Amino acid sequence: MSDLIIPTRPPVWCPDLPKLGGHLGEAPEDFEVEEVPLYQPSGEGAHRYLWVEKRGHNTRDVVRQLAKVAGVPEQEVGAAGLKDRHAVTRQWISLPARAAQGEAPASALEWPLPSGLKILKETLHGNKLRTGHLLANRFWLRLIGCEPDAEARAVALLEAARREGTFNSFGAQRFGRGGMNLTHALTWLRRGAGGRGFQPKLYASVLQAEVFNRYLAARYARGLEAPLRGEVVRLHGAGKHFRVDNVEAERPRWEKRDLHPTGPMPGPKALFAEHEALELERAAAAGILEELPRAFAKLAPGTRRDLMVYPEDLELVPEPERGSFRLSFTLPSGSYATELVEALTGSPARREV
């Protein structure tokens, strides 16, 4: 195998503020997450929606188990997002309404399921759940071993996160243990980016993530006080992206955070920057994705991703145990709780996926 290639890590967030110290608790109950769906099931339609709670299973495990019990092909089971194994999570899973018309009980609440997997409620809707049918995720995490004055430190840290945002970067959940996924992905790319199934899609997303993290680090180093000429920004409250042609004309909207800086997730449908910002994007893709093989383009259409993320409902509540806190917040779909934890504690927050 090729020598290990270490993924890019953005610089330390808010280096002038002392961090909380400590780390995530190790029990599944120390990492609790609940999906905030893009829409609510209507109660009627051709697809059965199951609100599932799991512990010790990842989402792919759940899909396999439900497909087996319901007697349907796995590809007919839908989920809006993938959830970690080493956690307690709740999310909607969809199956065809005809599912379990054989030997399984009519109500999914009575289906025989393995330990750690529970169906809390069921309903109907008109379409299958697809990846991305997700608005946000709500988290409740337990931090342990924090500094003695962590509660006092949290005042400035949490205010900075709310006001300035934190890096919307990719970490261990995308790059894998020891960053091995990047080495494997580059080997796969150099061999033609072929194959089918989950693994090629993972490798394509890993390469996109590395380009994005490189760009984020370079863009942050330039300072975020004003947009760059040619930079691609997102209009607040909308999915519309456009290039900044006149920096001074857009400065007021930038300062009010009506415009959000974005980074490239390369693919044929991605909107790339121009002028000064394009130089940074090209440098970020150097040695990885200067050219997009046809096979890669099919796996990763390309998009833009906000450089910063603004956690909502961010709270830190002390627990009776010394140095232990309950951290709660909401993040938009696609942003990682572990990256926020690392920004606040100053130490890596690795979880098994």
SETORFI-118482 format. One record per residue (C-alpha): chain; residue in three letters; x, y, z. Coordinates in steps of 0.1 Angstrom, whole numbers, plus 2048, in hexadecimal, padded with zeros to 3 digits. Layout:
N
+--------+---------+-----+-----+-----+
| cadena | residuo |  px |  py |  pz |
+--------+---------+-----+-----+-----+
|      A |     Ala |   X |   Y |   Z |
...
+--------+---------+-----+-----+-----+
This chain:
353
+--------+---------+-----+-----+-----+
| cadena | residuo |  px |  py |  pz |
+--------+---------+-----+-----+-----+
|      A |     Met | 800 | 800 | 800 |
|      A |     Ser | 80B | 824 | 7FA |
|      A |     Asp | 81A | 838 | 816 |
|      A |     Leu | 800 | 848 | 82D |
|      A |     Ile | 7F4 | 86A | 821 |
|      A |     Ile | 7E8 | 87F | 83E |
|      A |     Pro | 7C8 | 893 | 839 |
|      A |     Thr | 7C9 | 8B9 | 83C |
|      A |     Arg | 7BD | 8C7 | 85C |
|      A |     Pro | 7B2 | 8EC | 85E |
|      A |     Pro | 7C4 | 902 | 877 |
|      A |     Val | 7B8 | 904 | 89B |
|      A |     Trp | 797 | 917 | 89E |
|      A |     Cys | 798 | 936 | 8B4 |
|      A |     Pro | 7BD | 931 | 8C0 |
|      A |     Asp | 7BB | 94E | 8D8 |
|      A |     Leu | 7A0 | 93F | 8ED |
|      A |     Pro | 7A8 | 924 | 907 |
|      A |     Lys | 796 | 903 | 8FF |
|      A |     Leu | 780 | 8EE | 916 |
|      A |     Gly | 798 | 8D1 | 917 |
|      A |     Gly | 78A | 8AE | 91C |
|      A |     His | 77B | 897 | 902 |
|      A |     Leu | 75B | 885 | 8F8 |
|      A |     Gly | 74F | 869 | 90F |
|      A |     Glu | 754 | 846 | 901 |
|      A |     Ala | 731 | 837 | 907 |
|      A |     Pro | 718 | 837 | 8EB |
|      A |     Glu | 701 | 84C | 901 |
|      A |     Asp | 71B | 867 | 902 |
|      A |     Phe | 715 | 86E | 8DD |
|      A |     Glu | 6F0 | 872 | 8D6 |
|      A |     Val | 6E2 | 880 | 8B5 |
|      A |     Glu | 6C0 | 885 | 8A7 |
|      A |     Glu | 6B8 | 88E | 883 |
|      A |     Val | 6A4 | 8AD | 87B |
|      A |     Pro | 692 | 8A2 | 85B |
|      A |     Leu | 68E | 8B8 | 83C |
|      A |     Tyr | 669 | 8B0 | 83D |
|      A |     Gln | 650 | 89E | 853 |
|      A |     Pro | 63F | 87E | 847 |
|      A |     Ser | 61C | 885 | 83A |
|      A |     Gly | 60C | 865 | 849 |
|      A |     Glu | 602 | 857 | 827 |
|      A |     Gly | 614 | 84A | 808 |
|      A |     Ala | 627 | 82C | 7FA |
|      A |     His | 644 | 82D | 812 |
|      A |     Arg | 645 | 823 | 837 |
|      A |     Tyr | 65A | 83A | 84C |
|      A |     Leu | 669 | 82C | 86C |
|      A |     Trp | 678 | 842 | 888 |
|      A |     Val | 695 | 82D | 893 |
|      A |     Glu | 6AB | 82F | 8B2 |
|      A |     Lys | 6CB | 81B | 8B1 |
|      A |     Arg | 6E9 | 815 | 8C7 |
|      A |     Gly | 708 | 801 | 8BC |
|      A |     His | 6FD | 801 | 897 |
|      A |     Asn | 705 | 818 | 87A |
|      A |     Thr | 6EA | 822 | 861 |
|      A |     Arg | 6F6 | 808 | 847 |
|      A |     Asp | 6F1 | 7ED | 862 |
|      A |     Val | 6CD | 7F9 | 868 |
|      A |     Val | 6C5 | 7F9 | 843 |
|      A |     Arg | 6D1 | 7D5 | 840 |
|      A |     Gln | 6BD | 7CA | 85F |
|      A |     Leu | 69D | 7DB | 855 |
|      A |     Ala | 69F | 7CF | 831 |
|      A |     Lys | 6A3 | 7AB | 83E |
|      A |     Val | 686 | 7AD | 856 |
|      A |     Ala | 66F | 7BF | 83D |
|      A |     Gly | 678 | 7A8 | 820 |
|      A |     Val | 683 | 7C4 | 808 |
|      A |     Pro | 6A3 | 7CA | 7F5 |
|      A |     Glu | 6BC | 7E1 | 807 |
|      A |     Gln | 6BB | 7FA | 7EB |
|      A |     Glu | 696 | 801 | 7F2 |
|      A |     Val | 69E | 80C | 815 |
|      A |     Gly | 6A4 | 832 | 818 |
|      A |     Ala | 6B6 | 848 | 831 |
|      A |     Ala | 6BE | 86D | 831 |
|      A |     Gly | 6E0 | 86A | 842 |
|      A |     Leu | 6FA | 852 | 851 |
|      A |     Lys | 6FD | 850 | 876 |
|      A |     Asp | 71A | 844 | 88C |
|      A |     Arg | 71B | 821 | 89B |
|      A |     His | 729 | 82B | 8BD |
|      A |     Ala | 70D | 842 | 8C6 |
|      A |     Val | 6E8 | 844 | 8CE |
|      A |     Thr | 6D6 | 852 | 8B0 |
|      A |     Arg | 6B3 | 857 | 8A3 |
|      A |     Gln | 6AA | 85B | 87E |
|      A |     Trp | 68F | 853 | 864 |
|      A |     Ile | 692 | 834 | 84E |
|      A |     Ser | 67B | 82E | 831 |
|      A |     Leu | 66F | 80D | 821 |
|      A |     Pro | 655 | 805 | 807 |
|      A |     Ala | 632 | 804 | 817 |
|      A |     Arg | 62F | 7E0 | 80B |
|      A |     Ala | 64B | 7D5 | 822 |
|      A |     Ala | 645 | 7B9 | 83A |
|      A |     Gln | 625 | 7AC | 82A |
|      A |     Gly | 632 | 789 | 830 |
|      A |     Glu | 63A | 779 | 852 |
|      A |     Ala | 646 | 799 | 864 |
|      A |     Pro | 62C | 7AB | 87A |
|      A |     Ala | 618 | 7C6 | 868 |
|      A |     Ser | 624 | 7E1 | 881 |
|      A |     Ala | 649 | 7E9 | 87F |
|      A |     Leu | 648 | 7F0 | 8A4 |
|      A |     Glu | 645 | 7CA | 8A9 |
|      A |     Trp | 661 | 7BF | 891 |
|      A |     Pro | 67B | 7A8 | 8A0 |
|      A |     Leu | 69B | 7BE | 8A0 |
|      A |     Pro | 6BE | 7B9 | 8AF |
|      A |     Ser | 6C8 | 7C9 | 8D0 |
|      A |     Gly | 6D0 | 7EE | 8CD |
|      A |     Leu | 6B6 | 7F4 | 8B1 |
|      A |     Lys | 693 | 800 | 8B9 |
|      A |     Ile | 677 | 80F | 8A4 |
|      A |     Leu | 666 | 82B | 8B7 |
|      A |     Lys | 64A | 834 | 89F |
|      A |     Glu | 63F | 82E | 87B |
|      A |     Thr | 62B | 841 | 861 |
|      A |     Leu | 627 | 845 | 83C |
|      A |     His | 633 | 85D | 821 |
|      A |     Gly | 633 | 861 | 7FC |
|      A |     Asn | 658 | 85D | 7F3 |
|      A |     Lys | 676 | 849 | 7FD |
|      A |     Leu | 68F | 85A | 813 |
|      A |     Arg | 6AE | 865 | 800 |
|      A |     Thr | 6D1 | 870 | 80B |
|      A |     Gly | 6CF | 895 | 813 |
|      A |     His | 6AA | 896 | 81E |
|      A |     Leu | 6B7 | 8A4 | 83E |
|      A |     Leu | 6B6 | 8C7 | 84D |
|      A |     Ala | 6CD | 8C4 | 86B |
|      A |     Asn | 6D8 | 8AE | 888 |
|      A |     Arg | 6D3 | 8B4 | 8AC |
|      A |     Phe | 6EF | 8A9 | 8C4 |
|      A |     Trp | 6F2 | 8A1 | 8E9 |
|      A |     Leu | 716 | 899 | 8F2 |
|      A |     Arg | 728 | 892 | 913 |
|      A |     Leu | 74B | 8A2 | 918 |
|      A |     Ile | 761 | 894 | 934 |
|      A |     Gly | 782 | 89E | 943 |
|      A |     Cys | 77E | 8C3 | 93B |
|      A |     Glu | 794 | 8DE | 94B |
|      A |     Pro | 78A | 8E9 | 96E |
|      A |     Asp | 780 | 90B | 960 |
|      A |     Ala | 76F | 8FD | 941 |
|      A |     Glu | 74D | 90D | 94A |
|      A |     Ala | 75D | 930 | 94B |
|      A |     Arg | 771 | 929 | 92B |
|      A |     Ala | 751 | 91E | 919 |
|      A |     Val | 741 | 941 | 91B |
|      A |     Ala | 759 | 950 | 901 |
|      A |     Leu | 75D | 930 | 8ED |
|      A |     Leu | 738 | 92A | 8E8 |
|      A |     Glu | 732 | 94F | 8E0 |
|      A |     Ala | 74E | 94E | 8C6 |
|      A |     Ala | 73E | 92E | 8B6 |
|      A |     Arg | 71C | 93F | 8B4 |
|      A |     Arg | 729 | 960 | 8A7 |
|      A |     Glu | 746 | 956 | 890 |
|      A |     Gly | 73E | 931 | 889 |
|      A |     Thr | 757 | 914 | 88A |
|      A |     Phe | 768 | 902 | 86D |
|      A |     Asn | 751 | 8EC | 859 |
|      A |     Ser | 76D | 8D4 | 853 |
|      A |     Phe | 770 | 8AF | 84E |
|      A |     Gly | 781 | 899 | 867 |
|      A |     Ala | 786 | 875 | 872 |
|      A |     Gln | 762 | 86B | 869 |
|      A |     Arg | 76A | 872 | 844 |
|      A |     Phe | 78F | 869 | 843 |
|      A |     Gly | 78D | 84A | 859 |
|      A |     Arg | 7A3 | 83D | 874 |
|      A |     Gly | 7C6 | 84C | 871 |
|      A |     Gly | 7BB | 85D | 851 |
|      A |     Met | 7BE | 83D | 83D |
|      A |     Asn | 7A1 | 845 | 826 |
|      A |     Leu | 7B4 | 860 | 814 |
|      A |     Thr | 7D1 | 849 | 80B |
|      A |     His | 7B8 | 82E | 7FF |
|      A |     Ala | 7A4 | 849 | 7EB |
|      A |     Leu | 7C3 | 856 | 7D9 |
|      A |     Thr | 7CD | 833 | 7D0 |
|      A |     Trp | 7AA | 82C | 7C3 |
|      A |     Leu | 7AB | 84D | 7AF |
|      A |     Arg | 7CD | 845 | 79F |
|      A |     Arg | 7BF | 823 | 794 |
|      A |     Gly | 7A3 | 833 | 781 |
|      A |     Ala | 788 | 83A | 79B |
|      A |     Gly | 774 | 81B | 791 |
|      A |     Gly | 75C | 804 | 7A4 |
|      A |     Arg | 739 | 804 | 7B2 |
|      A |     Gly | 728 | 805 | 7D4 |
|      A |     Phe | 731 | 817 | 7F4 |
|      A |     Gln | 757 | 817 | 7F2 |
|      A |     Pro | 75B | 82C | 7D2 |
|      A |     Lys | 742 | 845 | 7DF |
|      A |     Leu | 755 | 847 | 800 |
|      A |     Tyr | 777 | 84D | 7EE |
|      A |     Ala | 768 | 868 | 7D8 |
|      A |     Ser | 75A | 87A | 7F6 |
|      A |     Val | 77C | 877 | 809 |
|      A |     Leu | 78E | 887 | 7EC |
|      A |     Gln | 775 | 8A4 | 7EB |
|      A |     Ala | 779 | 8A8 | 811 |
|      A |     Glu | 79F | 8AB | 80E |
|      A |     Val | 79C | 8C6 | 7F3 |
|      A |     Phe | 782 | 8D8 | 809 |
|      A |     Asn | 798 | 8D7 | 828 |
|      A |     Arg | 7B6 | 8E3 | 815 |
|      A |     Tyr | 7A2 | 901 | 807 |
|      A |     Leu | 793 | 908 | 82A |
|      A |     Ala | 7B6 | 90A | 839 |
|      A |     Ala | 7C3 | 920 | 81D |
|      A |     Arg | 7A5 | 937 | 81D |
|      A |     Tyr | 7A5 | 93C | 843 |
|      A |     Ala | 7CA | 945 | 840 |
|      A |     Arg | 7C1 | 961 | 829 |
|      A |     Gly | 7A8 | 96F | 843 |
|      A |     Leu | 783 | 970 | 841 |
|      A |     Glu | 77E | 995 | 847 |
|      A |     Ala | 773 | 99A | 823 |
|      A |     Pro | 76B | 984 | 804 |
|      A |     Leu | 784 | 97D | 7E9 |
|      A |     Arg | 77E | 987 | 7C5 |
|      A |     Gly | 76F | 96A | 7B3 |
|      A |     Glu | 766 | 957 | 7D4 |
|      A |     Val | 747 | 941 | 7D3 |
|      A |     Val | 72F | 94B | 7F0 |
|      A |     Arg | 70D | 93E | 7FB |
|      A |     Leu | 6F1 | 956 | 801 |
|      A |     His | 6E4 | 953 | 825 |
|      A |     Gly | 6C4 | 940 | 829 |
|      A |     Ala | 6C6 | 931 | 806 |
|      A |     Gly | 6DA | 918 | 7F1 |
|      A |     Lys | 6E3 | 932 | 7D7 |
|      A |     His | 708 | 935 | 7CF |
|      A |     Phe | 719 | 950 | 7BB |
|      A |     Arg | 73C | 95F | 7B5 |
|      A |     Val | 746 | 980 | 7C5 |
|      A |     Asp | 74F | 998 | 7A9 |
|      A |     Asn | 751 | 9B8 | 7BC |
|      A |     Val | 760 | 9B4 | 7DE |
|      A |     Glu | 758 | 9D6 | 7EC |
|      A |     Ala | 734 | 9D4 | 7E0 |
|      A |     Glu | 72F | 9B3 | 7F2 |
|      A |     Arg | 742 | 9BC | 812 |
|      A |     Pro | 723 | 9C9 | 825 |
|      A |     Arg | 710 | 9A8 | 81F |
|      A |     Trp | 72F | 995 | 828 |
|      A |     Glu | 734 | 9A7 | 849 |
|      A |     Lys | 70F | 9A1 | 852 |
|      A |     Arg | 714 | 97C | 84A |
|      A |     Asp | 6FB | 97D | 82F |
|      A |     Leu | 715 | 96D | 819 |
|      A |     His | 727 | 94D | 824 |
|      A |     Pro | 749 | 943 | 815 |
|      A |     Thr | 74A | 920 | 806 |
|      A |     Gly | 764 | 907 | 7FB |
|      A |     Pro | 765 | 8EF | 7DE |
|      A |     Met | 758 | 8CB | 7DF |
|      A |     Pro | 766 | 8C3 | 7BC |
|      A |     Gly | 74F | 8B4 | 7A1 |
|      A |     Pro | 741 | 8BD | 77F |
|      A |     Lys | 723 | 8D0 | 78E |
|      A |     Ala | 738 | 8E4 | 7A7 |
|      A |     Leu | 739 | 90A | 7A2 |
|      A |     Phe | 75E | 913 | 7A3 |
|      A |     Ala | 76D | 935 | 7AD |
|      A |     Glu | 77F | 94E | 797 |
|      A |     His | 79C | 966 | 799 |
|      A |     Glu | 7AD | 967 | 7BB |
|      A |     Ala | 797 | 94C | 7CC |
|      A |     Leu | 79C | 934 | 7AF |
|      A |     Glu | 7C2 | 933 | 7B6 |
|      A |     Leu | 7BA | 926 | 7D9 |
|      A |     Glu | 7A2 | 90C | 7CB |
|      A |     Arg | 7BC | 900 | 7B2 |
|      A |     Ala | 7D7 | 8FD | 7CC |
|      A |     Ala | 7BF | 8E9 | 7E2 |
|      A |     Ala | 7B8 | 8D0 | 7C7 |
|      A |     Ala | 7DD | 8CD | 7BD |
|      A |     Gly | 7E9 | 8A9 | 7BC |
|      A |     Ile | 7C5 | 89C | 7C2 |
|      A |     Leu | 7AA | 8A8 | 7AB |
|      A |     Glu | 7B7 | 8C0 | 791 |
|      A |     Glu | 7A5 | 8AA | 777 |
|      A |     Leu | 785 | 896 | 77F |
|      A |     Pro | 784 | 873 | 770 |
|      A |     Arg | 763 | 86A | 761 |
|      A |     Ala | 75D | 84F | 77B |
|      A |     Phe | 764 | 868 | 797 |
|      A |     Ala | 74C | 881 | 788 |
|      A |     Lys | 730 | 868 | 789 |
|      A |     Leu | 735 | 860 | 7AE |
|      A |     Ala | 73A | 885 | 7B9 |
|      A |     Pro | 726 | 89F | 7A5 |
|      A |     Gly | 736 | 8BB | 7B9 |
|      A |     Thr | 729 | 8D7 | 7CE |
|      A |     Arg | 733 | 8F3 | 7E6 |
|      A |     Arg | 736 | 8F1 | 80C |
|      A |     Asp | 735 | 90D | 825 |
|      A |     Leu | 757 | 913 | 835 |
|      A |     Met | 748 | 91C | 856 |
|      A |     Val | 72B | 90D | 86A |
|      A |     Tyr | 716 | 91E | 884 |
|      A |     Pro | 709 | 906 | 89F |
|      A |     Glu | 6E6 | 90E | 8AC |
|      A |     Asp | 6D8 | 908 | 8CF |
|      A |     Leu | 6FC | 905 | 8DB |
|      A |     Glu | 6FD | 8FE | 901 |
|      A |     Leu | 716 | 8F0 | 91A |
|      A |     Val | 707 | 8E4 | 93B |
|      A |     Pro | 71C | 8D7 | 957 |
|      A |     Glu | 715 | 8B4 | 966 |
|      A |     Pro | 71A | 8A9 | 98A |
|      A |     Glu | 73A | 897 | 981 |
|      A |     Arg | 758 | 8AF | 982 |
|      A |     Gly | 764 | 8B9 | 960 |
|      A |     Ser | 746 | 8AA | 94F |
|      A |     Phe | 72E | 8BD | 939 |
|      A |     Arg | 710 | 8B7 | 922 |
|      A |     Leu | 715 | 8C9 | 901 |
|      A |     Ser | 6F7 | 8CE | 8EA |
|      A |     Phe | 6F3 | 8DF | 8C8 |
|      A |     Thr | 6E4 | 8DC | 8A6 |
|      A |     Leu | 6F8 | 8DB | 886 |
|      A |     Pro | 6ED | 8DC | 861 |
|      A |     Ser | 6ED | 8BC | 84E |
|      A |     Gly | 710 | 8B2 | 843 |
|      A |     Ser | 723 | 8C3 | 85F |
|      A |     Tyr | 735 | 8AF | 879 |
|      A |     Ala | 730 | 8B1 | 89F |
|      A |     Thr | 753 | 8A2 | 8A5 |
|      A |     Glu | 762 | 8C0 | 893 |
|      A |     Leu | 750 | 8D8 | 8AA |
|      A |     Val | 75A | 8C4 | 8C9 |
|      A |     Glu | 77F | 8C6 | 8BE |
|      A |     Ala | 77C | 8EB | 8B9 |
|      A |     Leu | 76E | 8F0 | 8DC |
|      A |     Thr | 783 | 8D7 | 8F0 |
|      A |     Gly | 7A4 | 8DA | 8DC |
|      A |     Ser | 7A7 | 8B4 | 8D9 |
|      A |     Pro | 79D | 89B | 8BD |
|      A |     Ala | 77A | 88D | 8C1 |
|      A |     Arg | 77B | 86C | 8AF |
|      A |     Arg | 75D | 855 | 8AD |
|      A |     Glu | 758 | 833 | 89C |
|      A |     Val | 740 | 836 | 87E |
+--------+---------+-----+-----+-----+
